[in-house]
Amino acid sequence: MNEQEFDDFYTASFARITGQVYAMIGNRDEAQECVQEAFVKAWAHRRKLEKADHPEAWVRVTAHRLAISRWRRTKLAKRAQDRAVSALTVAPPVDEKYVALVAALKKLPEPQRRALVLHHMCDLPVAAVAHEVGAPEGTVKARLSRGRDALAALLSDNEPNGFQEGASHV
Amino acid sequence: MSDPIKDLENFNPQGLPMDPLTPSEVRRRGDRVRRRNNGVLALGAAAAIAVVATSGVFINNAVDKGQEPAPASPSQTKNAEQAEIPADFPLAAGVRGATETDTAAMSGLDYCGVTPLADLDPADVRSIGLSGGETSITRTLYLLDSSEASVAAHEAILDAADACTDGDPKDSGDVAIHRDGEGWPGSTVTEDFAHGESTTEPSVEVVNVVSAGPALLVTSTIGSWSADINAGVGSVRSDDQQVMLAMNDFGDYDAPQTDTSRGDDSGDTGSGASTIRDDFPLAGGWPDDSKAEKGKNMGLQGPNRSLAPLEFQACGEDWQEPEYADRLRADWNNVEDYRSRQLTTYADADTAVAAVESLIAQQRACPKDPVRDDGYVNNREVREVPLGGEAWAILERDTMDGADSPFGESTLVVRVGNAVLVIRGGGHGGYPSGDGQAQIDAMNAQAADVISSMCEFTEEGC
């Protein structure tokens, strides 16, 4: 992948992947930083990226792993801000509908949330989701089914706190 | 109520406010990451080549253990059709009292929640384990479908470890990847739960990974090496050597390609000693002192710490060097032949990277100096050179009224770990033919021993 190809890839996919990772982790700034860092790694490891069948998936998986890694630090509020790739920004609020959606997603177990985002937002077939998350297709289908039910319950107008206990557990 | 699935499908990331870096800035940072890591990797590869070429440590170790020497270079799989692990495979070698099972005891290997071995589906698998008191040793040998599957699993472990190198130190250990080295064709991942503090408690897990043909060996040993991780790596590699050598029966050793620049992106992994030993062979490869004509400052000067430091100037401005830890200088001078070397160490690899970056930026920003009083103009070309962790050639040549002159000076800047070597030649030793690449090749060849000795300034060592 030469410079121009990488630049085109980055420009075309940055916002899309950031949105996907945001939906997975529920934090816009963190998602942007992780995707940014994943692209830095992508260029540093571009020979590996060339071998990847789906470079966008490679960046998404890398960003998600980075997000997990960062989460492990931030949950104790110890992460040094100077290690962030991007300058810290204060972003304006997002569309309210998406805020509610992401807030509901955050309440789902991580495997269900990731499966829903990859299947419905990234438009990946079940087999591709299974490949990306490293789980059997049957497990992914179960996660999708339970995730959809749980998400609907969480966003139900009639049940503002309608998260059915146990419904989200795979 | 809207349909949440439709909302998810219509989630429009374009509506999210974003402030991404420019593509060129992303590439610049990626290049920096790559350069930081390549130092260690290039040295590892050089060590592997040296083993093959000289039949050195690898063979010596094998003979010491009464084993056949094993080649370190990958080639054809010897026994790809093998479907079972031989009953007499010495998986428990050196572990007296180990329990052997037909399970994959290492399948739970976990780096920041990622379990790279959990879904392996081997044709055969065997494990041994010994725990009790302060000892915990686990070894698992997987026999997979192909050598490619073995390398892929090997790479998955390194990927998981790589993604965990910046994990929360309160929540996990400090994870580091140690590449192949002399006598060791595999990889090692360490996780230090004591975060470098000296303790007698077993707090460091050393995981060795070796691929040979379709076989994958993964071992875990826990010990108290927090104050000296490299000692733990060396110790466990030594303990596992007999098993590693026996793996050669499955095929030749293989590993994920090392040009993927894996490692701790903090750059710390490239840091080694900051004090230069007095007998560092800085003058290696130069002509004998007696070959120079007699005279003041002729022949070999140094190596010592008293010669004046080499200076860098561009467009009339001196380069402002960051604070360094130690420095050794040497010169070899003859009539119209001036050769200088300067080895500088910095506190860590990051500082060395920054020093080189600022120097190269200054030199690159000035392709042509102002006209001097004597009418000459110094033209400057900066080229990246594939050497060490990173290397640059600064080729300078005087022109008069636009025409080439025979005067020039060449400088090679080579960083390995936290050390930077500057090689400079002037006169006949500088830019004699006007052929920049020939000049770079000559300087590189002459300083080959010096550059290879710089491995001691990496965390991996030599």
Boltz contact constraints between the chains, C-beta under 6 A:
constraints:
  - contact:
      token1: [A, 7]
      token2: [B, 23]
      max_distance: 6.0
  - contact:
      token1: [A, 10]
      token2: [B, 23]
      max_distance: 6.0
  - contact:
      token1: [A, 14]
      token2: [B, 20]
      max_distance: 6.0
  - contact:
      token1: [A, 15]
      token2: [B, 13]
      max_distance: 6.0
  - contact:
      token1: [A, 15]
      token2: [B, 14]
      max_distance: 6.0
  - contact:
      token1: [A, 15]
      token2: [B, 18]
      max_distance: 6.0
  - contact:
      token1: [A, 16]
      token2: [B, 13]
      max_distance: 6.0
  - contact:
      token1: [A, 19]
      token2: [B, 13]
      max_distance: 6.0
  - contact:
      token1: [A, 19]
      token2: [B, 16]
      max_distance: 6.0
  - contact:
      token1: [A, 32]
      token2: [B, 18]
      max_distance: 6.0
  - contact:
      token1: [A, 39]
      token2: [B, 26]
      max_distance: 6.0
  - contact:
      token1: [A, 40]
      token2: [B, 26]
      max_distance: 6.0
  - contact:
      token1: [A, 40]
      token2: [B, 29]
      max_distance: 6.0
  - contact:
      token1: [A, 40]
      token2: [B, 30]
      max_distance: 6.0
  - contact:
      token1: [A, 43]
      token2: [B, 27]
      max_distance: 6.0
  - contact:
      token1: [A, 43]
      token2: [B, 30]
      max_distance: 6.0
  - contact:
      token1: [A, 44]
      token2: [B, 30]
      max_distance: 6.0
  - contact:
      token1: [A, 44]
      token2: [B, 33]
      max_distance: 6.0
  - contact:
      token1: [A, 44]
      token2: [B, 34]
      max_distance: 6.0
  - contact:
      token1: [A, 44]
      token2: [B, 261]
      max_distance: 6.0
  - contact:
      token1: [A, 45]
      token2: [B, 260]
      max_distance: 6.0
  - contact:
      token1: [A, 45]
      token2: [B, 261]
      max_distance: 6.0
  - contact:
      token1: [A, 48]
      token2: [B, 260]
      max_distance: 6.0
  - contact:
      token1: [A, 65]
      token2: [B, 163]
      max_distance: 6.0
  - contact:
      token1: [A, 68]
      token2: [B, 113]
      max_distance: 6.0
  - contact:
      token1: [A, 69]
      token2: [B, 112]
      max_distance: 6.0
  - contact:
      token1: [A, 69]
      token2: [B, 166]
      max_distance: 6.0
  - contact:
      token1: [A, 69]
      token2: [B, 167]
      max_distance: 6.0
  - contact:
      token1: [A, 72]
      token2: [B, 167]
      max_distance: 6.0
  - contact:
      token1: [A, 72]
      token2: [B, 168]
      max_distance: 6.0
  - contact:
      token1: [A, 72]
      token2: [B, 171]
      max_distance: 6.0
  - contact:
      token1: [A, 73]
      token2: [B, 168]
      max_distance: 6.0
  - contact:
      token1: [A, 76]
      token2: [B, 170]
      max_distance: 6.0
  - contact:
      token1: [A, 89]
      token2: [B, 19]
      max_distance: 6.0
  - contact:
      token1: [A, 91]
      token2: [B, 17]
      max_distance: 6.0
  - contact:
      token1: [A, 92]
      token2: [B, 17]
      max_distance: 6.0
  - contact:
      token1: [A, 95]
      token2: [B, 15]
      max_distance: 6.0
  - contact:
      token1: [A, 101]
      token2: [B, 7]
      max_distance: 6.0
  - contact:
      token1: [A, 120]
      token2: [B, 5]
      max_distance: 6.0
  - contact:
      token1: [A, 120]
      token2: [B, 8]
      max_distance: 6.0
  - contact:
      token1: [A, 120]
      token2: [B, 9]
      max_distance: 6.0
  - contact:
      token1: [A, 121]
      token2: [B, 8]
      max_distance: 6.0
  - contact:
      token1: [A, 121]
      token2: [B, 11]
      max_distance: 6.0
  - contact:
      token1: [A, 134]
      token2: [B, 119]
      max_distance: 6.0
  - contact:
      token1: [A, 151]
      token2: [B, 4]
      max_distance: 6.0
  - contact:
      token1: [A, 152]
      token2: [B, 4]
      max_distance: 6.0
  - contact:
      token1: [A, 155]
      token2: [B, 4]
      max_distance: 6.0
  - contact:
      token1: [A, 157]
      token2: [B, 1]
      max_distance: 6.0
